[in-house]
Amino acid sequence: MTMEWISNKQFRFLNFKKLQDSKLNDTSELTKQRLAFKTLLSQTEQMMKKIWDELSQSIKQVYDWIEKENQSYFNIINENTNLAESSYTDLEKLVNIVEGSTLNDWNAQKNSLLKELDQTKSWWDQLIKAFIEKSKEGIRQIKQSIEKEVVYQMKEDLFEILTYIQDIDESLSIRRFLKYLEERKFQMSLNSFRITTIKTFMNLQATSNRISRMNIQDHKFNKYDYSQETNEKERLDLINRMKNNKGIIDFIRFLVLLTSIDGKFIQSGSNGLNLCVGMKVDIRNKSFENIRIKNTSLIGGYFVRCNLSGSEFENVDISGVNFNGAKLFYCKWKNLKINELNKLQGHNEPVSSVCFSPDGKTLASGGGSIIGDGDKSIRLWDVKIGQQKAKLEGHSSCINSICFSPDGNTLASGSSDNSIRLWDVKTGQQQAKLDGHCSCINSVCFSPDGNILASGSSDNSIRLWDVKTGQQQAKLEGHSDYVQSVCFFPDGNTLASGSDDESIRLWDVKTGQQKAKLDGHTGGILSVCLSPNGNTLASGSGDYSIRLWNVKTGQQKAKLDGHTNGILSVCLSPDGNTLASGSCDYSIRLWDVKTGKYTAKQDGHTNGILSVCFSPDGNTFASSLEGKSICLQDVKNVKELSSYDKIQKDILTSFQIPLQNSALLPNVNPDRTILRIYQNPLFETSSTLIFQGEFINHQGLDLKPLFKSKGSCFLEVLQQK
């Protein structure tokens, strides 16, 4: 298969031609414009001087004439006090002044002239002020253009430099280039993989030159590795200051892309990518073709479905990076750092139950297994960073169920050691131990007001406990087999329960009497969940089905089929529109409650899904697996999988590879995790598409076998089949 590459020689020729076309060396037009402007200013100056001289002369003549006339009348009257000595002409004038209206007429004429002069002065004053303001505005604009360039060179604080970027965002066309380059995703096949953006890169070169005039190129941000411990304080300060500034983040991402065409910015682009990872900027589905990254850390980066073809990595730490579904054609990655052998400091046995705190910031998990004693511990995790906050120990057997109180201060746990324990979430200390059941506790649930705790047990009973006193309030009997799940109605007056006796029962909490029995399942009920409005109840069963019930009538509203094994857990979203289900068939499904159709199917897990739980905002759901891990998943991403599958198939078709030869692809979900709950994140390359290229670690070892073991698809191998 041939490639249509553009050689360095061709690239230089195109750049030289671009230089010629741009006529950067031709200053004739610049000189012509400079002289024209200078001539204009000179002519304007001469014209203004001529107008001013004429105006001054005219005004002077008017005032001089008025003064002359005033003086003449004064002299006639003052000098002719002796009429006998006055001339006939002067006597005639004096008689006209005394008998007529000569002075009145003159005063009226004089006042009219003075009024006109005053109006002329006001008109000129307004005209000159307007002219001055417009002239100053023009001067300000010119100064600002110059000062912008100067201020970039003067700034030392990187954040201040980046802040100024927002003022010239449009002129740099940052967002336009980001949109073009980052959204290319998987739309190019192998045959079309080349420098197709050559014209865009040439336009970017002008932008690169302008950025060079800032202080970034000579700033230490472009010289040193900010991921090093010596720069950690400054790095964290940058992250805190810029994490909510979209303009700066866009420019940082732009610097990363700029490394593909301009070697001057490789270190700043590398530091920029490190900051993006640190700020958890959403970089999924983006194109990073041909970027050159060196001397940095991308630990825990989330590059799901990114196009990194043609990229060059040198001395980069990729430990825990998620490349699921990424496209890696012709990459040159050398001297890589990766640590995949660290012991995971989390549950060391299957995780039986997960539950979000009411504020969504904490996730609780209980270690356990359907068979065996399991982990016996409860862990509290910081949802945002995936780090363990606390480990609660006290149970002597696996934990089957956990539940936060409505205020989030107390956690209840039910265990196979036949006990229920209440824990202080803040201190991690045990508050109480509730004894009474004579067999495993399979489910615990707080009432909406937090005063009552319900528990379902393998002793076939349900018990209601006073949370404050720890005393049993009631024992609800009626099920003929293990009670696997209990759930309060939103009003707190009714409790739903699901049992291995294939029935769902509704109980009056105050009286302890059974209110209704819902039949229909042909297998044990392993999980029940109420909608927020209390009108719909969802149930998951060992008969492979999920059923939705109208709790007012007791009638089945819908039967959701699709799973190929028992449903271990169901959970309705806070808005009641989406249902999540986990099954023994190693899959998770999201269902539209209104239509009864599943909107997303997530295969690829290697173990059964023991528990699913929506976050309070409904954007994320957690799942616990028999495989000792917990996954936090973005609901929106999971629903986008169908379009991703189509893109993958299009790529395989372009390679002329039969789809049956791509066994890795159909059942792998690159968005399986947005956060793995481990002390050390896992390196993931499920369904990553690789063609040629090299991936060498700092010890000189080829990492392709590691990529393959993680589920990567090497297309050159498939082509040969």
Phi, psi and omega in degrees: 000121183273156179241140178264074181276150171263118184287166178299322180298314178296320181296317178296321179299315180296322177294319179296318178297319178298321179296317179296315181298326181284342178055044181293332182276349181272105183261005183300317180293321178296317179295318179299315180292322178298314180295320180298318180293319180296318178297317179301314181296320180294315179296320179298317179299315180295317180297316180297322180295318180297314179299317181295320179296316180296318179296315180299317181295317180297314180296319180298319180297319180296311181295321179297318181296318179298315180296322180295315180295317177303314182294323181296316178295321179296317182294319181301314183288318186286325186272346182252047177286331176259097186297332182295333182264356183281151178283165180297321182296315181293324178294323179296319179294319181296320178298318179296324180291317183287314186274334186253201183243030184303310182293322178297317179297318180295316179298321178296317179295317180297315180297324178295317178296317180296324178294317178297320178296320179295319177297319178298319179299316180296318180297316179294323180298314179294318180297316182292319179297318179296318179298317180297316181297316179295322178295317179297320179297317177298319179294319179300316180299318178295317180296319181297320179299320180286316183297327179301315181293322182289320185294327178298323183284336184273334185289138175252327179287119185300319181298321178295321177299313183292330179299322180292340180301324183298331181290337182242022184304316183291320182292331177277348180057034184301309184294325180295315181291322178300313181299318182292312187282322187279340185262014181285334173047236186251025189279355178255135175275180181298318182298330183263005179282106178195188181277074182285346182262028187303318181294320178296319179298323179295321176293324178295332182300321177298320177296318179301318180298322181290321178297328180299333181281353174278186181267006185291317184301321181264357179286152181296342175299335179259010182237327187243156178279108182286351178276352178290153182300328181294337180252010186298319182298314180293323179297312180295323178297318178298315181300315181295325184280330187250357189298335180251011182258097185299323181299315180291318180299319177300319180291322177300315178296325178295320177300323178299313181292331182294337179297340181287342182233346185224111183292345182293340187247019184298315182289321178292324176294322178294315176297324178297318179294323176298319178293321178300318178295317180295326179273358182058041175295138181287104180245017177294151173065016183264160176260122176239040182302137171065011179293151179240113186239134179212158173048060179202177178237134176242027184307126177076010180296150184245089185254036181302129176061021177280153175260105181250021183300140178075004182285154178235119177248136177222120180058055181242134177271113181250022179301132176070011180283141179258106177255021182307127176072009181284164179247116184236081177260131173055039178281152174234091182248117183231156177054042181283147173251132179204133181236099181251010185252001180293142177289131180283123184266066178224212176295139178256012176218170179308147180261116189273335187207143175226151181204132177278146171288159182302331179271357176076002184272340184236140174242129176258142178225143179245129180280134179177173180211153177299326179242130176097175184277337175070208191277326178073358182246161173244136179241142174249129186240143171282114186298323186293318185249352177076016181265146179287130179263326184201156175234121183256121183236147180166324178292150180256006177210180187296152179265122184264336184205142176223153182203131176279146171290159182303329179273355177078003184272339184235142175240131176255144179224139176243137189230164175287357175275013177073009182242159172244138178232145177249133186238143172279116186296322183290318184264338183079008182270148178287131180266322184201158175232121184256114180250148179165319176291149180250017177204185185305142172268116184263338184204139174229148181205130176280148172288159182303330179271357177078006184271338183237142173242129176258145178223139176245139190226163175286358173274013176073006184245164172240139179232145177249131186239142172280115187295322183292318184264338184079009182267148177286130179265323184202157175235119183259118183240146181166326177290147181255007178209182184309136172269114188265337186205140175227149182205130178281147169287156181303331181277351178078359183268343183232146178236135175256146179220146176238141188225161174292353177279011175072014180240156171246136181232145178248132187238144173277115186295323183289318184264339183078009182268149177287132181261327183200159177227123183255116181247152179162323178291150178248017176214170181300146178271114185262343182202138174229151181207139180261146173289158181302328179273355177077009182269336184237137176242133177253143179223139176245139189227163174289354178275014177075005184243159171243138180233144176249133187238143169274108188289339179287319182262342183078009182265148177287129180268325183199155175237120184258110181251148179162322177291150181251014176203180185299146178267117184271335184205139173229148179209130177269141179293159181303332178271356176077006184267339184235140177242132174255141179223142177239141189226165173290350179277014177069022181231158173240140177230147173249133186239145171275114186297325183291319184264340183077011180258147178276138182264343178203143177234129183242103178262186174098350176290151182258005180213168177291154181263110186277331185205141173229147183205129177280146172288159182302331180272354176078001182275341185226149169226147181257148176223142177246142187243158173295340183277029172070012184236162177236138179237136170255129188231140179278121183301318182297318182296320181297325181286347181268003187296326184299319179293325179294318178301321180296318180299316179301315181296324177296320179296315180298321179297320180295336177274358184059041179255124177301137183298333181291344178275357184251058185299338181288332193280311192302327188251021181249133182247107182294338180263025185302324179226137167260347177199121176270130180277086177215156173294324178241121182295151180276143171280122186233132177221036179297129176063020175288132181265121184234134175226117182053212181080172179223144183222095187243133180275180186290349177262005180084009181273142178284126183268001181302320177300324178294315178302317181296318181294336180271359176105016178288155180246114179268108190290330179294330177290317180295326180297328184283346183279000000 
